[in-house]
C-alpha cells in the first residue's frame, strides 16, 4: 500500500525584510528535515515533491538527497497566497489566520480564500498521487496552512474543524493512502 507522507516544512528564518516565499529553513529546521528522511530510509520512498517556496524546496532537497530519489516541484503545493499583506507579525498574524479558517469563502485582507486554497492543494495532491511515474511512497514537503485544509478534506470536516498539527515550528506530517487518497495516520511531529 504505497503512501504519501505530507510534511509541513520545519522551522524557518523569519525575516520581515524578505518576502515570505523566500524564507529558508533554519539550521534546526534543516536538522529536523534530515531526521524525517532517516525515518524513511527503508527504500520505499521513490520521489519527493515540494512547492516552489524556499522553505519547502530546502526540506525537499534535504530529504531527496538523503534518500537518493528525485525531487520534483509543483507550485500548486504552495501555501495560501498572502502576498496582499506580506509579513504580519504575531499576535496579529494569528488573528488573521483565525479569520482565514473561520470565513473560508471570504478573502481576508486580500488573501486567497481558504476554500480556493483547499481546492488547489487537494487537486495538486490527487494529481501527483495519480501521475507521479514512480509507484512507491511519496513525500510532499509543503506548508501548514494548506496542510490543515488538506486534512479537513481528508477528514470530511468543515474548514476550521479539522485536526491541527501540534508543533509550533512545523515539521509535522500525515500519511495518506496513495491509491484511495484516504487518510492513514493523523498529525505527528518530527522530534526536536
N, CA, C and O of each residue as an XYZ file, in Angstrom:
768
protein
N       0.845     -1.179      0.000
C       0.000      0.000      0.000
C       0.892      1.245      0.000
O       1.254      1.728      1.073
N       1.257      1.779     -1.176
C       2.066      2.997     -1.205
C       1.366      4.156     -0.497
O       0.145      4.300     -0.553
N       2.171      4.968      0.162
C       1.653      6.088      0.933
C       2.209      7.402      0.413
O       3.208      7.444     -0.305
N       1.536      8.460      0.796
C       2.066      9.808      0.628
C       2.264     10.366      2.027
O       1.336     10.395      2.836
N       3.477     10.806      2.301
C       3.790     11.487      3.549
C       3.742     12.984      3.272
O       4.614     13.513      2.583
N       2.739     13.668      3.800
C       2.624     15.115      3.637
C       3.277     15.760      4.852
O       2.788     15.627      5.974
N       4.386     16.460      4.619
C       5.176     17.067      5.692
C       5.096     18.582      5.609
O       5.340     19.163      4.551
N       4.751     19.226      6.725
C       4.855     20.679      6.780
C       6.315     21.025      7.035
O       6.967     20.403      7.874
N       6.829     22.019      6.311
C       8.241     22.369      6.478
C       8.522     22.707      7.942
O       7.682     23.307      8.612
N       9.715     22.320      8.445
C      10.073     22.710      9.805
C      10.513     24.183      9.880
O      10.329     24.940      8.926
N      11.084     24.570     10.997
C      11.383     25.955     11.335
C      12.065     26.740     10.209
O      12.925     26.229      9.493
N      11.640     28.014     10.083
C      12.171     28.884      9.035
C      12.830     30.121      9.636
O      12.570     30.490     10.781
N      13.691     30.753      8.834
C      14.294     32.035      9.188
C      13.249     33.107      8.898
O      12.941     33.376      7.736
N      12.710     33.713      9.933
C      11.689     34.753      9.775
C      12.397     36.096      9.633
O      13.046     36.571     10.565
N      12.263     36.694      8.466
C      12.918     37.971      8.170
C      11.900     38.884      7.501
O      11.617     38.715      6.315
N      11.336     39.860      8.241
C      10.322     40.741      7.669
C      10.791     41.508      6.425
O       9.960     41.981      5.650
N      12.103     41.638      6.222
C      12.628     42.358      5.058
C      12.662     41.487      3.799
O      12.920     41.992      2.706
N      12.403     40.190      3.944
C      12.455     39.245      2.825
C      11.040     38.735      2.562
O      10.335     38.397      3.513
N      10.603     38.669      1.302
C       9.273     38.105      1.034
C       9.149     36.694      1.622
O      10.076     35.889      1.527
N       8.010     36.411      2.222
C       7.786     35.139      2.921
C       8.135     33.913      2.064
O       8.736     32.976      2.590
N       7.784     33.876      0.756
C       8.120     32.679     -0.036
C       9.622     32.427     -0.180
O      10.026     31.347     -0.612
N      10.449     33.404      0.174
C      11.896     33.261      0.043
C      12.593     32.903      1.359
O      13.819     32.802      1.397
N      11.830     32.712      2.430
C      12.432     32.357      3.713
C      12.990     30.938      3.654
O      12.281     30.022      3.237
N      14.266     30.730      4.067
C      14.841     29.385      4.094
C      14.572     28.699      5.438
O      14.056     29.311      6.373
N      14.931     27.431      5.508
C      14.883     26.722      6.783
C      16.020     27.209      7.686
O      17.089     27.588      7.208
N      15.772     27.192      8.986
C      16.825     27.460      9.966
C      17.714     26.220     10.066
O      17.351     25.163      9.549
N      18.874     26.331     10.723
C      19.666     25.116     10.966
C      18.859     24.029     11.692
O      18.998     22.846     11.382
N      18.024     24.423     12.647
C      17.189     23.442     13.353
C      16.170     22.814     12.408
O      15.930     21.608     12.466
N      15.571     23.626     11.539
C      14.631     23.096     10.550
C      15.310     22.125      9.598
O      14.733     21.099      9.236
N      16.536     22.444      9.190
C      17.293     21.548      8.299
C      17.605     20.225      9.016
O      17.513     19.151      8.422
N      17.972     20.320     10.298
C      18.282     19.110     11.073
C      17.043     18.219     11.185
O      17.129     17.001     11.028
N      15.889     18.838     11.459
C      14.662     18.058     11.610
C      14.228     17.434     10.286
O      13.704     16.321     10.274
N      14.441     18.141      9.160
C      14.138     17.552      7.852
C      15.012     16.316      7.629
O      14.552     15.315      7.081
N      16.272     16.392      8.057
C      17.162     15.232      7.954
C      16.690     14.073      8.813
O      16.790     12.917      8.400
N      16.175     14.364     10.000
C      15.636     13.307     10.867
C      14.439     12.621     10.203
O      14.274     11.405     10.300
N      13.615     13.414      9.535
C      12.470     12.835      8.855
C      12.936     11.900      7.742
O      12.379     10.817      7.562
N      13.955     12.319      6.999
C      14.498     11.469      5.931
C      15.020     10.156      6.500
O      14.793      9.095      5.918
N      15.715     10.217      7.631
C      16.240      8.993      8.257
C      15.114      8.043      8.624
O      15.270      6.825      8.538
N      13.982      8.595      9.033
C      12.822      7.770      9.394
C      12.321      6.957      8.194
O      11.743      5.882      8.360
N      12.549      7.485      6.987
C      12.029      6.858      5.772
C      13.124      6.176      4.958
O      12.965      5.986      3.752
N      14.205      5.814      5.584
C      15.359      5.267      4.862
C      15.209      3.798      4.492
O      16.198      3.153      4.147
N      13.985      3.247      4.556
C      13.776      1.832      4.227
C      13.720      1.562      2.730
O      13.598      0.408      2.320
N      13.807      2.605      1.906
C      13.847      2.421      0.464
C      12.501      2.405     -0.230
O      12.450      2.165     -1.437
N      11.407      2.651      0.479
C      10.086      2.611     -0.166
C       9.692      3.939     -0.801
O       8.798      3.983     -1.646
N      10.363      5.038     -0.393
C      10.072      6.341     -0.996
C      10.747      6.398     -2.359
O      11.941      6.121     -2.476
N       9.988      6.755     -3.387
C      10.527      6.783     -4.750
C      10.592      8.183     -5.346
O      11.194      8.365     -6.404
N       9.988      9.180     -4.697
C      10.077     10.565     -5.168
C       9.673     11.512     -4.047
O       8.909     11.156     -3.149
N      10.203     12.722     -4.123
C       9.861     13.807     -3.200
C       9.318     14.956     -4.037
O       9.864     15.285     -5.090
N       8.251     15.553     -3.563
C       7.642     16.718     -4.195
C       7.659     17.875     -3.201
O       7.612     17.655     -1.991
N       7.725     19.098     -3.704
C       7.592     20.266     -2.837
C       6.978     21.409     -3.615
O       6.887     21.377     -4.842
N       6.560     22.419     -2.874
C       6.163     23.670     -3.508
C       7.440     24.377     -3.958
O       8.546     23.901     -3.699
N       7.283     25.498     -4.624
C       8.435     26.262     -5.071
C       8.917     27.288     -4.063
O       9.827     28.059     -4.365
N       8.324     27.318     -2.861
C       8.766     28.258     -1.830
C      10.042     27.735     -1.187
O      10.198     26.529     -0.999
N      10.959     28.644     -0.849
C      12.305     28.257     -0.431
C      12.316     27.264      0.726
O      13.080     26.299      0.699
N      11.494     27.480      1.726
C      11.487     26.588      2.898
C      11.085     25.163      2.514
O      11.629     24.197      3.049
N      10.133     25.034      1.589
C       9.729     23.705      1.120
C      10.789     23.119      0.193
O      11.067     21.921      0.246
N      11.384     23.960     -0.658
C      12.477     23.499     -1.524
C      13.637     22.968     -0.685
O      14.204     21.917     -0.985
N      13.983     23.707      0.370
C      15.083     23.267      1.252
C      14.779     21.901      1.848
O      15.613     20.997      1.795
N      13.580     21.747      2.419
C      13.202     20.466      3.018
C      13.157     19.345      1.993
O      13.637     18.241      2.251
N      12.582     19.628      0.831
C      12.522     18.614     -0.227
C      13.896     18.187     -0.695
O      14.131     17.002     -0.932
N      14.814     19.143     -0.831
C      16.177     18.820     -1.279
C      16.912     17.965     -0.250
O      17.611     17.018     -0.610
N      16.753     18.300      1.026
C      17.411     17.515      2.082
C      16.914     16.068      2.047
O      17.711     15.130      2.081
N      15.606     15.897      1.979
C      15.022     14.550      2.022
C      15.362     13.768      0.759
O      15.749     12.603      0.843
N      15.224     14.391     -0.409
C      15.502     13.658     -1.656
C      16.976     13.280     -1.753
O      17.302     12.192     -2.226
N      17.864     14.156     -1.316
C      19.301     13.847     -1.351
C      19.628     12.687     -0.428
O      20.353     11.769     -0.813
N      19.099     12.723      0.789
C      19.387     11.645      1.754
C      18.808     10.310      1.300
O      19.382      9.256      1.576
N      17.676     10.350      0.604
C      17.034      9.106      0.166
C      17.460      8.694     -1.242
O      17.163      7.582     -1.677
N      18.154      9.586     -1.957
C      18.618      9.265     -3.305
C      17.492      9.116     -4.315
O      17.544      8.248     -5.187
N      16.464      9.970     -4.197
C      15.314      9.912     -5.103
C      15.111     11.286     -5.738
O      15.635     12.280     -5.235
N      14.354     11.354     -6.839
C      14.128     12.644     -7.485
C      13.325     13.604     -6.611
O      12.499     13.195     -5.795
N      13.595     14.893     -6.809
C      12.849     15.969     -6.152
C      12.142     16.756     -7.247
O      12.783     17.330     -8.127
N      10.813     16.776     -7.183
C      10.019     17.461     -8.191
C       9.273     18.633     -7.534
O       8.995     18.608     -6.335
N       8.958     19.642     -8.327
C       8.343     20.858     -7.795
C       6.997     21.088     -8.474
O       6.864     20.959     -9.691
N       6.001     21.432     -7.655
C       4.683     21.791     -8.166
C       4.241     23.059     -7.442
O       4.006     23.014     -6.235
N       4.121     24.196     -8.147
C       3.725     25.436     -7.480
C       2.344     25.366     -6.839
O       2.049     26.154     -5.940
N       1.488     24.440     -7.280
C       0.162     24.315     -6.679
C       0.202     23.742     -5.264
O      -0.824     23.697     -4.585
N       1.385     23.303     -4.813
C       1.549     22.835     -3.436
C       1.878     23.989     -2.487
O       2.118     23.762     -1.301
N       1.891     25.225     -2.998
C       2.271     26.387     -2.195
C       1.280     26.715     -1.094
O       0.133     26.266     -1.095
N       1.766     27.516     -0.151
C       0.940     27.995      0.961
C      -0.166     28.892      0.416
O      -0.095     29.354     -0.722
N      -1.197     29.137      1.239
C      -2.232     30.066      0.796
C      -1.576     31.412      0.479
O      -0.694     31.877      1.202
N      -2.025     32.023     -0.613
C      -1.427     33.265     -1.101
C      -1.757     34.409     -0.146
O      -2.908     34.823     -0.003
N      -0.695     34.906      0.506
C      -0.836     36.016      1.458
C      -0.082     37.249      0.961
O       0.226     38.146      1.746
N       0.211     37.297     -0.324
C       1.035     38.373     -0.861
C       0.381     39.750     -0.719
O       1.081     40.761     -0.759
N      -0.916     39.811     -0.559
C      -1.600     41.097     -0.412
C      -1.140     41.841      0.840
O      -1.166     43.071      0.885
N      -0.721     41.086      1.852
C      -0.282     41.737      3.092
C       1.208     41.566      3.348
O       1.803     42.364      4.072
N       1.822     40.535      2.766
C       3.204     40.249      3.149
C       3.270     39.827      4.600
O       2.294     39.326      5.158
N       4.416     40.031      5.204
C       4.642     39.616      6.596
C       3.731     40.390      7.545
O       3.625     41.614      7.464
N       3.081     39.662      8.441
C       2.313     40.252      9.545
C       2.872     39.623     10.818
O       2.927     38.399     10.937
N       3.280     40.446     11.755
C       3.878     39.951     13.000
C       2.809     39.381     13.926
O       1.677     39.863     13.954
N       3.183     38.339     14.693
C       2.276     37.867     15.743
C       2.142     38.961     16.812
O       3.062     39.763     16.968
N       1.068     39.017     17.524
C      -0.088     38.115     17.527
C      -1.115     38.438     16.434
O      -2.041     37.660     16.203
N      -0.950     39.601     15.756
C      -1.908     39.974     14.717
C      -2.015     38.889     13.645
O      -3.111     38.615     13.157
N      -0.877     38.259     13.268
C      -0.894     37.217     12.253
C      -1.868     36.107     12.622
O      -2.641     35.652     11.779
N      -1.834     35.664     13.891
C      -2.684     34.549     14.312
C      -4.162     34.944     14.313
O      -5.030     34.094     14.116
N      -4.454     36.241     14.536
C      -5.833     36.719     14.450
C      -6.329     36.634     13.005
O      -7.470     36.246     12.757
N      -5.460     37.002     12.049
C      -5.842     36.938     10.637
C      -6.001     35.479     10.198
O      -6.909     35.158      9.432
N      -5.126     34.603     10.676
C      -5.248     33.174     10.358
C      -6.583     32.632     10.866
O      -7.243     31.861     10.168
N      -6.985     33.027     12.070
C      -8.278     32.577     12.605
C      -9.421     33.037     11.706
O     -10.372     32.285     11.491
N      -9.345     34.253     11.180
C     -10.370     34.746     10.256
C     -10.338     33.947      8.946
O     -11.387     33.628      8.388
N      -9.139     33.628      8.458
C      -8.976     32.860      7.229
C      -9.703     31.521      7.335
O     -10.443     31.147      6.425
N      -9.498     30.791      8.445
C     -10.164     29.496      8.630
C     -11.628     29.664      9.024
O     -12.453     28.807      8.706
N     -11.958     30.745      9.705
C     -13.322     30.962     10.172
C     -14.279     31.435      9.097
O     -15.490     31.252      9.216
N     -13.737     32.048      8.038
C     -14.566     32.545      6.932
C     -13.979     32.017      5.632
O     -13.404     32.787      4.862
N     -14.114     30.712      5.370
C     -13.385     30.082      4.271
C     -13.747     30.554      2.870
O     -12.982     30.331      1.932
N     -14.897     31.202      2.708
C     -15.295     31.658      1.382
C     -15.060     33.155      1.182
O     -15.451     33.720      0.160
N     -14.413     33.799      2.173
C     -14.128     35.223      2.082
C     -12.620     35.449      2.041
O     -11.851     34.728      2.677
N     -12.215     36.458      1.284
C     -10.812     36.861      1.271
C     -10.573     37.771      2.467
O     -11.213     38.813      2.603
N      -9.654     37.373      3.325
C      -9.310     38.167      4.490
C      -8.084     39.009      4.126
O      -7.007     38.474      3.861
N      -8.260     40.302      4.117
C      -7.183     41.260      3.796
C      -6.540     40.993      2.433
O      -5.355     41.267      2.243
N      -7.299     40.470      1.507
C      -6.777     40.212      0.169
C      -6.112     38.863     -0.002
O      -5.621     38.554     -1.087
N      -6.084     38.036      1.063
C      -5.513     36.697      0.967
C      -6.391     35.820      0.067
O      -7.586     36.068     -0.095
N      -5.768     34.794     -0.509
C      -6.515     33.732     -1.190
C      -7.522     33.165     -0.193
O      -7.205     33.027      0.988
N      -8.720     32.837     -0.648
C      -9.696     32.264      0.284
C      -9.269     30.855      0.696
O      -8.558     30.169     -0.038
N      -9.709     30.442      1.865
C      -9.404     29.093      2.343
C     -10.004     28.050      1.402
O      -9.380     27.022      1.140
N     -11.207     28.305      0.895
C     -11.860     27.339      0.009
C     -11.042     27.169     -1.285
O     -10.849     26.046     -1.749
N     -10.570     28.264     -1.858
C      -9.770     28.178     -3.080
C      -8.454     27.454     -2.801
O      -8.038     26.595     -3.579
N      -7.807     27.798     -1.698
C      -6.537     27.139     -1.349
C      -6.758     25.641     -1.128
O      -5.922     24.827     -1.521
N      -7.876     25.277     -0.505
C      -8.180     23.859     -0.297
C      -8.376     23.139     -1.623
O      -7.831     22.055     -1.832
N      -9.149     23.736     -2.514
C      -9.362     23.113     -3.826
C      -8.030     22.927     -4.552
O      -7.801     21.894     -5.181
N      -7.161     23.918     -4.464
C      -5.865     23.864     -5.143
C      -4.979     22.757     -4.580
O      -4.391     21.991     -5.343
N      -4.874     22.664     -3.250
C      -3.973     21.665     -2.653
C      -4.531     20.257     -2.859
O      -3.765     19.333     -3.135
N      -5.833     20.072     -2.733
C      -6.423     18.742     -2.932
C      -6.245     18.301     -4.385
O      -5.892     17.150     -4.642
N      -6.482     19.197     -5.325
C      -6.306     18.864     -6.739
C      -4.849     18.502     -7.028
O      -4.576     17.522     -7.721
N      -3.921     19.287     -6.501
C      -2.493     19.010     -6.723
C      -2.095     17.668     -6.118
O      -1.367     16.903     -6.751
N      -2.551     17.372     -4.923
C      -2.190     16.115     -4.262
C      -2.780     14.920     -5.009
O      -2.098     13.911     -5.187
N      -4.012     15.015     -5.439
C      -4.619     13.921     -6.217
C      -3.865     13.711     -7.535
O      -3.648     12.577     -7.963
N      -3.474     14.809     -8.164
C      -2.754     14.719     -9.433
C      -1.414     14.018     -9.261
O      -1.077     13.129    -10.043
N      -0.648     14.405     -8.247
C       0.662     13.762     -8.098
C       0.522     12.320     -7.629
O       1.349     11.485     -7.995
N      -0.502     11.995     -6.828
C      -0.735     10.604     -6.426
C      -0.997      9.733     -7.645
O      -0.543      8.591     -7.718
N      -1.732     10.283     -8.594
C      -2.111      9.545     -9.806
C      -1.003      9.553    -10.855
O      -0.728      8.517    -11.461
N      -0.363     10.695    -11.082
C       0.506     10.872    -12.241
C       1.995     10.706    -11.965
O       2.773     10.577    -12.910
N       2.417     10.703    -10.706
C       3.849     10.500    -10.420
C       4.265      9.163    -11.032
O       3.662      8.135    -10.724
N       5.298      9.159    -11.904
C       5.641      7.927    -12.628
C       6.220      6.814    -11.770
O       6.112      5.643    -12.134
N       6.830      7.149    -10.640
C       7.301      6.076     -9.758
C       6.102      5.570     -8.971
O       5.163      6.332     -8.742
N       6.102      4.343     -8.561
C       4.911      3.747     -7.957
C       5.021      3.518     -6.451
O       4.124      2.927     -5.850
N       6.114      3.981     -5.833
C       6.286      3.749     -4.403
C       5.688      4.852     -3.545
O       4.794      5.585     -3.966
N       6.216      4.945     -2.314
C       5.800      6.005     -1.402
C       6.320      7.341     -1.907
O       7.363      7.413     -2.558
N       5.572      8.403     -1.596
C       5.966      9.766     -1.953
C       6.045     10.621     -0.703
O       5.307     10.409      0.260
N       6.948     11.590     -0.728
C       6.997     12.617      0.308
C       6.628     13.929     -0.356
O       7.145     14.260     -1.423
N       5.739     14.674      0.274
C       5.398     16.021     -0.167
C       5.791     16.967      0.951
O       5.297     16.849      2.072
N       6.685     17.912      0.649
C       7.081     18.925      1.627
C       6.373     20.217      1.238
O       6.652     20.807      0.195
N       5.457     20.641      2.092
C       4.676     21.833      1.777
C       4.482     22.654      3.056
O       5.445     22.898      3.782
N       3.263     23.075      3.333
C       3.034     24.138      4.303
C       1.900     23.800      5.261
O       1.025     22.989      4.956
N       1.936     24.440      6.422
C       0.977     24.150      7.473
C      -0.447     24.565      7.166
O      -1.382     23.805      7.418
N      -0.627     25.769      6.621
C      -1.987     26.246      6.346
C      -2.715     25.372      5.347
O      -3.835     24.932      5.604
N      -2.078     25.114      4.193
C      -2.740     24.249      3.208
C      -2.761     22.802      3.686
O      -3.617     22.027      3.259
N      -1.832     22.422      4.566
C      -1.876     21.092      5.163
C      -3.128     20.906      6.005
O      -3.741     19.839      5.988
N      -3.507     21.946      6.742
C      -4.744     21.865      7.522
C      -5.966     21.786      6.609
O      -6.929     21.078      6.906
N      -5.918     22.516      5.501
C      -7.036     22.457      4.545
C      -7.133     21.081      3.899
O      -8.230     20.569      3.677
N      -5.981     20.485      3.597
C      -5.954     19.112      3.081
C      -6.534     18.157      4.121
O      -7.331     17.278      3.792
N      -6.130     18.334      5.373
C      -6.640     17.471      6.444
C      -8.159     17.607      6.572
O      -8.845     16.604      6.769
N      -8.694     18.813      6.464
C     -10.155     18.985      6.530
C     -10.826     18.158      5.439
O     -11.832     17.494      5.690
N     -10.273     18.197      4.234
C     -10.833     17.401      3.135
C     -10.762     15.906      3.457
O     -11.744     15.182      3.293
N      -9.604     15.456      3.912
C      -9.414     14.022      4.188
C     -10.315     13.535      5.310
O     -10.757     12.386      5.295
N     -10.592     14.394      6.279
C     -11.455     14.015      7.398
C     -12.936     14.245      7.109
O     -13.795     13.851      7.898
N     -13.233     14.882      5.980
C     -14.627     15.225      5.707
C     -15.148     16.254      6.693
O     -16.338     16.276      7.005
N     -14.247     17.116      7.188
C     -14.600     18.107      8.198
C     -14.759     19.484      7.552
O     -14.184     19.764      6.500
N     -15.537     20.322      8.194
C     -15.636     21.710      7.750
C     -14.283     22.388      7.952
O     -13.553     22.071      8.891
N     -13.962     23.315      7.069
C     -12.719     24.082      7.237
C     -12.760     24.786      8.587
O     -13.730     25.467      8.920
N     -11.707     24.613      9.344
C     -11.624     25.162     10.692
C     -11.924     24.135     11.770
O     -11.615     24.352     12.942
N     -12.530     23.003     11.376
C     -12.883     21.948     12.332
C     -11.937     20.752     12.243
O     -12.118     19.774     12.968
N     -10.937     20.813     11.374
C     -10.009     19.704     11.160
C      -8.999     19.590     12.304
O      -8.793     20.530     13.071
N      -8.371     18.401     12.396
C      -7.259     18.236     13.328
C      -6.125     19.137     12.881
O      -5.933     19.379     11.689
N      -5.369     19.635     13.866
C      -4.301     20.585     13.578
C      -2.952     20.032     14.028
O      -2.876     19.299     15.014
N      -1.876     20.387     13.299
C      -0.539     19.987     13.762
C      -0.259     20.627     15.119
O      -0.751     21.716     15.415
N       0.533     19.942     15.936
C       0.765     20.431     17.294
C       2.098     21.137     17.495
O       2.250     21.872     18.471
N       3.067     20.942     16.608
C       4.380     21.573     16.794
C       4.338     23.000     16.269
O       4.014     23.204     15.099
N       4.658     24.003     17.101
C       4.550     25.394     16.655
C       5.539     25.770     15.553
O       5.316     26.752     14.844
N       6.624     25.013     15.394
C       7.613     25.331     14.373
C       7.424     24.577     13.080
O       8.254     24.702     12.180
N       6.366     23.799     12.949
C       6.176     22.973     11.755
C       6.890     21.649     11.910
O       7.211     21.234     13.024
N       7.139     20.984     10.788
C       7.770     19.673     10.856
C       6.806     18.606     11.345
O       7.173     17.739     12.138
N       5.567     18.675     10.863
C       4.534     17.704     11.218
C       4.083     17.004      9.937
O       4.130     17.581      8.850
N       3.646     15.758     10.081
C       3.224     15.038      8.876
C       1.999     14.182      9.115
O       1.677     13.783     10.234
N       1.320     13.917      7.978
C       0.219     12.963      7.941
C       0.552     11.932      6.870
O       1.408     12.158      6.015
N      -0.137     10.799      6.931
C       0.064      9.745      5.940
C      -1.246      9.492      5.208
O      -2.310      9.386      5.818
N      -1.143      9.398      3.882
C      -2.295      9.231      3.009
C      -2.070      7.991      2.151
O      -0.968      7.773      1.647
N      -3.103      7.186      1.985
C      -3.031      6.052      1.065
C      -3.003      6.602     -0.356
O      -3.906      7.333     -0.762
N      -1.975      6.251     -1.102
C      -1.802      6.818     -2.445
C      -2.912      6.385     -3.405
O      -3.343      7.186     -4.234
N      -3.378      5.157     -3.317
C      -4.382      4.650     -4.260
C      -5.780      5.201     -3.971
O      -6.463      5.662     -4.886
N      -6.202      5.156     -2.729
C      -7.569      5.582     -2.388
C      -7.661      7.047     -2.002
O      -8.758      7.602     -1.935
N      -6.522      7.683     -1.746
C      -6.440      9.054     -1.257
C      -7.204      9.213      0.057
O      -7.851     10.230      0.306
N      -7.108      8.172      0.888
C      -7.714      8.214      2.211
C      -6.662      8.441      3.284
O      -5.500      8.077      3.104
N      -7.057      9.033      4.386
C      -6.164      9.297      5.498
C      -5.777      7.989      6.187
O      -6.647      7.196      6.547
N      -4.482      7.763      6.370
C      -3.976      6.576      7.054
C      -3.595      6.908      8.493
O      -3.903      6.145      9.409
N      -2.925      8.044      8.696
C      -2.481      8.432     10.039
C      -2.513      9.947     10.154
O      -2.132     10.662      9.228
N      -2.979     10.433     11.318
C      -3.082     11.866     11.567
C      -1.752     12.506     11.896
O      -0.702     11.875     11.779
N      -1.801     13.754     12.305
C      -0.604     14.559     12.528
C       0.337     13.954     13.551
O      -0.070     13.563     14.645
N       1.603     13.884     13.172
C       2.698     13.523     14.074
C       3.810     14.533     13.891
O       3.874     15.208     12.864
N       4.692     14.646     14.881
C       5.777     15.631     14.863
C       7.129     14.968     14.687
O       7.392     13.908     15.254
N       7.995     15.609     13.887
C       9.410     15.194     13.878
C       9.961     15.557     15.249
O       9.680     16.651     15.738
N      10.734     14.686     15.888
C      11.270     15.028     17.213
C      12.170     16.269     17.152
O      12.829     16.531     16.146
N      12.179     17.015     18.247
C      13.097     18.165     18.374
C      14.490     17.686     18.700
O      15.404     18.499     18.846
